[in-house]
Amino acid sequence: MIGDLNNLELCREVVDYQFDEVYQLAADISGAGYIFTGNNDAAIMRNSSLCNLNILEACRQVQVDRIYFSSSACIYPEYNQ
């Protein structure tokens, strides 16, 4: 499937199968020119959070027992990467 995980209905479609576990690796990432300017921080945070919350809610609704979440290095300041 191709789609935007900011859409809860799409997330429901994605996990509407019998999965034992889901690996949530998606995030709002648009390249260094978008991320590192500081002008888009709120949008990036909102979109990535919404992706995660929508997947979690969809998994809760269909009773997926195990969810793996992995963060990217982009969440950390450059000196911590």
C-alpha positions in Angstrom: 0.0 0.0 0.0 1.1 3.5 -0.6 -0.5 6.3 1.4 -0.2 8.9 4.2 -0.2 7.5 7.7 -1.6 10.8 8.9 -4.9 9.4 7.7 -6.4 7.2 10.3 -8.6 5.4 7.8 -5.6 4.4 5.8 -3.9 3.1 9.0 -6.9 1.0 9.7 -6.7 -0.5 6.2 -3.0 -1.2 6.6 -3.4 -3.2 9.8 -6.8 -4.7 9.0 -5.2 -8.2 8.6 -4.3 -10.7 11.2 -0.8 -9.5 12.3 0.9 -10.8 15.4 3.1 -7.7 15.4 3.6 -4.4 13.6 6.9 -2.6 13.1 6.3 1.1 13.0 9.3 2.7 11.2 7.5 5.6 9.3 8.2 9.3 10.0 7.8 12.6 8.3 11.2 13.0 6.6 11.7 15.3 3.7 15.4 15.8 3.3 18.0 18.0 5.1 16.9 21.2 3.3 13.5 20.8 4.9 14.4 19.4 8.3 17.5 21.4 9.3 16.2 24.9 8.6 14.2 25.1 11.9 11.3 26.5 9.9 9.4 23.2 9.8 10.0 21.8 13.3 6.3 22.0 14.4 5.0 20.4 11.2 7.6 17.6 11.3 6.8 16.9 14.9 3.0 17.0 14.3 3.1 14.8 11.3 5.5 12.2 12.8 3.5 12.1 16.0 0.3 11.7 14.1 1.7 8.8 12.0 2.7 7.0 15.3 -0.6 7.7 17.1 -2.7 6.6 14.1 -0.8 3.3 13.8 -1.1 2.7 17.5 -4.8 3.4 17.4 -5.4 1.2 14.4 -3.4 -1.6 16.1 -5.4 -1.2 19.3 -8.7 -1.4 17.4 -7.7 -4.7 15.7 -5.9 -6.0 18.8 -2.4 -6.3 17.6 -0.5 -7.5 20.6 3.0 -6.4 19.7 4.2 -3.1 18.2 7.9 -2.2 17.6 8.7 1.5 17.4 12.1 2.8 16.2 13.2 6.4 16.2 15.6 7.9 13.7 18.7 9.9 14.5 16.8 13.0 13.3 15.1 13.2 16.6 18.4 14.0 18.4 20.5 17.1 18.2 23.5 16.8 15.9 25.9 16.6 18.8 24.1 13.4 20.0 23.9 11.7 16.7 
